[in-house]
């Protein structure tokens, strides 16, 4: 698992120690969502003019459509 974490280039989430810490869990999930948004934006920018299919999938609206949401 440590190799996966190292290759991901993203720090593991910092979940609270207490299961009752709702605010801590919300913060952890918001941090994960911010990372995901940044990665999707980066992928979309890198593929904008070179890989149209990947660029379209990286766009949030297209991804939501593919997932049926």
C-alpha positions, -999 to +999 in steps of 0.1 A: +000+000+000+029+024+007+040+022-029+005+031-041+004+061-018+039+072-030+029+069-067-004+086-063+013+119-055-014+128-030-012+125+007-035+101+024-067+116+039-064+126+076-095+111+091-103+120+127-096+095+154-130+097+169-160+084+149-181+111+166-160+139+150-185+148+122-168+181+114-134+162+111-149+138+086-165+165+066-132+184+064-114+152+054-139+145+026-138+181+014-100+180+012-103+148-009-128+165-032-106+195-036-077+172-047-101+154-071-112+187-087-076+198-091-066+166-107-096+166-131-089+202-140-052+194-146-061+164-168-086+185-188-060+213-194-032+188-204-054+171-229-074+201-242-058+202-277-040+168-279-065+141-268-101+152-273-117+120-259-097+122-226-104+159-224-141+154-228-142+127-201-122+149-178-148+176-181-171+173-151-204+175-170-194+147-193-182+126-164-216+131-146-234+122-178-214+090-181-221+081-145-258+088-150-260+115-124 
